[in-house]
Amino acid sequence: MVVGARRRAPTGMAEPLVGLIGGRSATALVEDMGLETVGDLLMHLPRRYARRGELTDLASLAEGEFVTVLAEIAEVQSRRMSSRRGWLLEVVVTDGRGRLTLAFFNQRWREKQLVRGRRGLFSGKVGHFRGVRQLAHPDYELLADPLVAVDEAQAWANEVIPVYPACATVSSWTLARCVRTVLDTLSQLPDPIPAPVRDKHGLPDLLQALRWVHRPADLADVARGQHRLRWQEAFLLQVALARRRAELGALAAVPRPARPDGLLAAFDAALPFRLTAGQQAVSAEILTDMAGSHPMHRLLQGEVGSGKTVVAARAMLATVDSGGQAALLAPTEVLAAQHLRSLRALLGPLGRAGELGAPERATRVVLLTGGQASAARRAVLAEAASGAAGIVVGTHALLEAKVGFAELGLVVVDEQHRFGVEQRDSLRDKADRPPHLLVMTATPIPRTVAMTVFGDLEVSTLTELPAGRAPVATHVVPVRDKPHYLARVWARLREEVEAGHQGFVVCPRIGEIAGVSRRGLDEEEAGRAEGLADIPVADPTGDGTRLADGLPATVTELLPYLAEGPLAGLRLAALHGRMSAEAKDDVMSRLVRGEVDVLVSTTVIEVGVDVPNASVMVVVAADRFGVSQLHQLRGRVGRGQAPSVTLLVTDAEPGTGARERLEAVAATADGFELARVDLQQRREGDVLGSAQSGRHSSLRLLRVLDDEEIILAARTEATALVAEDPSLAAHPALRAAVRAELGDDKVVYLDRT
C-alpha cells in the first residue's frame, strides 16, 4: 500500500524510493523489480494502454505469462472442494469474445465484491486446470460503476489506463499508484536535454513528458510523451559517443604512412588479382587515416566474401613499413588459424622473414592462442616482444597481461560484435602511444545501427564481390512437410563430391563426447549466438539433439549416421569447439588440402573459413540459428567458380516465425536486408549491449531501424554541444543522465576528460 500521510518532493531522479513510497510496495519495487530510485520508477514505462470501455483480448493469453486483463465478471460460483478441506470460489470473466476463470481458495468472502456485471483489472499468472485457462489467486482492482451518469460513464469508458510490466508481487495498478504518488509531489525535474535543443525541436520538458506517458488524457498525450523519451534516449547515446570521438580525436598517434618502396608496395606488385574498386576506395580511406597524427578508429563492414582480409592485410603491411607491429584479434581459434593461413598465403615470401628465400624486407606472421603448446607459445611471445614478428594473429590470449609488443601500431579486431569496448582497449593499452584501430564485421550493419551502436567509429563499407565468385542458391528443406526431401539433400551432397567439390554439414550442437557429460552449445559458439535465446525454437525432442523425424542434430551423432548411411564411402571429418587447437588445425588443414570431402561441424566455421572448392552447405535444424548466422554460413560456399547451393533443413511448421526467417534467407543474398530482418526479430538491446559492454541496452522506446530522423537530429545536436563543452560542465543534468542511463562501464571514458 502506498503511504501518503507525509509526502515530500523528490530532489531528483537519483533519489531512493524508500522514504517516498512506504510499506511493502517500496520493498517489492526494490527487491522484486529492481526499481530503487525515482528515475527507475518513472522510466519503468507502460507496455501498453487500455481504455476501460475496451476489454482485453483474452484469446491472446499465453500460459506461464504474468498478465493484467481488463474484463467483466460473467459468472460467480463457490463450492466445497472434494480433494481437500475448504471452499473454492470460481469467477469467470469475459471480454465478449474469450473467457478466463479466476480461482480463489478458501476466500468465499470475495463473493460480496466479485459480483456479476462488475468490471475490473485482474492480474496473475496464466495457467491451465482441466483444460481451462485460469488465474489462481489473482490480484484485482474493481472499477467504479460506469452507469452513475451519462457524462461519468463516457469519461469512464474513454479513460486511458496504463498497463505496466509487472510481476507476481507487484501488480500493474500498484505500479500506477506508486508512479502517481511520485508525480503528484514533483513540480520540476532536472532535464538532460538543454532548453535550446528542446525549443528547436519542439520537445516538452522531461516532467511533462513523463506525465503524458504515465497519466495521459488520451493517446495523443502518449505519443507526444514517447516521442520526447525516444529523443532523449537517442540524445544521451549520441552525447556519449560524441564525447568518445572527441577524446579519441585529441589523442596523438604515430603516423603510419605507406612507403612507395616498402613491404606494401611489394605486396601489391605480387598480388595475382586486381583489387575491386570498393577495396581500393576503402583501403585509401584507411591508409589516409593511418598517415595522420591522430589514431584511426574505423569500422570495416562488408558482405560475406567481399575481401576484407586483403584490405586489412594492406593496413597491417603499411604499419610494418613504418616500423610498427600489427595485432589481429579473432574470437575463436579456428578463425585465428584461418587468418594465419590466409595472411601467409597472401604474403608468400614477404611473410616469412628469417626463412630461406625470404626477401630482405619481409616480416613474420605468427599465431598466439590459449591452446598452444608451451614451447610454441613462449616463442611467439618472444617474437612479439622483440618486434621480430610484424603481424601477430591471436585469440583472447592476446589480451593477457604477459603479452607485450615492441611497438604496437595497429590493432585489427575481427568479428567486432564479439568483443566489447574494454577488450579492444585492453589490447590498445599495450602500446606506448595510442595505436590505430580497425574493427571488422562480416555482418552488414544498417546505417542507423552503425550511427547508434558504433558511433565512435568512422564506417567503411564493402558491397562489391570480387570477380569470379559463383552465385549461391539457397533452398529451405521442410522435412516435416516433405520427409522424402531429406534423401535428396544427401544425394545432392554426394553428387557435388563426386564432381570434385567439397561440402559442409553444420549442426547446432556438439552432442555427447566420451568422458564428457556436458551437452549443449559449443563454448566457442555460445558468445556468438547473439539473441538466439530469444528466438522460438522447434525442438520436438526437448533437448535439441534431433529433428522431428529422428535426424540427429549433433555433430557426434550425425557423423556416424552419415558415414554409415547416405554418405558411406566419402571422407568425413568432424570439427567443433571442444577439440584441441592441434586437432582443429589438423582438420582444417586437411580440408584445405582436399583430403576431406565433407566437414560435419558446429558453427566454428561460421566466419573466416575459406575453401574455394566447397560448393554445398547443409544446415541441419536451420531454424535454431539466427538470420545473420545463416547468412554467414552460406558465405562459406560460393568462394570459387563452381555454382554453389545452401540447403536449410528444418522441421519448423509452415507459417511460424522460424520458417519465415528461413524463407527470408532463401529469398535474398542481400546481407543488409537480412540484417534488418534479423534486428527486427530480436531485441535491439542485445545488439547495443554486445557492442558496447556486453550488458543489455538502456533502450526502451527508441528503435534504431524506425527512428532514423530522431537519431540523425540527436547526433547533430550532440556533436555540436560536445564541441562547445566537452566535459559537460555547463550541463550537469545531462552528464548525470548519461552515466545513469548507460552505466559506468559504457561511459568509463567520461572520467578521462
PyMOL commands that set and color helices and strands:
alter all, ss='L'
color gray80, all
select helices_A, chain A and resi 23-33+38-42+58-60+108-112+150-158+172-185+195-201+206-214+219-250+263-270+277-290+308-321+333-351+374-386+396-399+416-418+421-428+447-453+485-498+523-526+532-534+555-564+581-592+603-605+622-624+627-634+657-667+671-681+684-692+708-724+732-742+748-752
alter helices_A, ss='H'
color red, helices_A
select strands_A, chain A and resi 48-51+66-80+87-94+99-105+119-129+132-136+139-142+160-163+297-302+325-329+365-368+391-394+408-413+436-441+458-462+472-478+502-506+572-575+598-601+614-619+644-650
alter strands_A, ss='S'
color yellow, strands_A
deselect
rebuild
show_as cartoon
